[in-house]
Structures are given as structure tokens and as C-alpha cells.
Amino acid sequence: MQLSKDNLQHFVNNMPEKIDVLELFDKLLLMAKIENSTHQEKAQTHVHEEELEKEIDLWG
């Protein structure tokens, strides 16, 4: 999973002075997943519904 330097830089520039490390990791993972899905959408590749449901189950 990858995250572009531009998106990461924007996040760092706008984050609070102090941030919980677990919250930081969660936000970075979410940003990377959103960026990945945007690239998949442009490439017209999609995740099957079953795979999505399995991943969502892992979240919580």
C-alpha cells in the first residue's frame, strides 16, 4: 500500500501539534486506502464485495 508524498505532506502540514500515534496510523492507512481506491477507479479495477466485507470486518 502506498501514499503519495503530496498527500502525506498536506496531512503533516495540517495536523495538530500533538497527535496520538494510533490515530496517526489509522489516518495514514485510511488515506492510503482512499488513494489506492482512487487509482483503482481510474484503472477500472474494483474489489469484489466479499473482499470488501472481509476487510471491513477486520476494522472493528
C-alpha positions in Angstrom: 0.0 0.0 0.0 1.4 3.4 -0.9 0.6 7.0 -0.1 1.8 9.9 -2.3 4.3 12.4 -0.9 1.9 15.3 -1.7 -0.9 13.8 0.3 1.4 13.0 3.2 2.9 16.5 3.1 -0.6 18.0 3.1 -1.6 15.9 6.1 1.6 16.7 8.1 1.2 20.4 7.4 -2.4 20.4 8.7 -2.1 18.0 11.7 -2.3 19.3 15.3 0.9 19.9 17.3 0.3 16.6 19.2 -1.4 13.5 17.8 -2.0 10.1 19.2 0.3 7.6 17.4 -2.5 5.0 16.9 -4.8 7.8 15.5 -1.9 8.8 13.2 -1.5 5.3 11.9 -5.3 4.9 11.4 -5.4 8.1 9.4 -2.4 7.2 7.3 -3.9 3.8 6.5 -7.2 5.4 5.6 -5.6 8.0 3.4 -3.6 5.2 1.6 -6.7 3.1 1.1 -8.6 6.1 -0.3 -5.7 6.9 -2.6 -5.5 3.3 -3.7 -9.2 3.1 -4.4 -9.0 6.3 -6.5 -6.2 4.8 -8.6 -8.2 1.6 -9.0 -11.3 3.5 -10.1 -9.2 5.3 -12.7 -7.8 2.0 -13.9 -11.3 0.5 -13.7 -10.3 -2.3 -11.3 -12.6 -3.0 -8.4 -12.6 -5.1 -5.3 -15.2 -7.8 -5.1 -17.9 -7.2 -2.5 -16.8 -10.3 -0.5 -13.2 -8.9 -0.2 -14.6 -5.6 0.9 -16.8 -7.1 3.6 -13.8 -9.2 4.9 -11.6 -6.1 5.1 -14.4 -4.1 6.9 -14.8 -6.9 9.4 -11.1 -6.6 10.2 -11.5 -2.9 11.1 -13.5 -3.4 14.1 
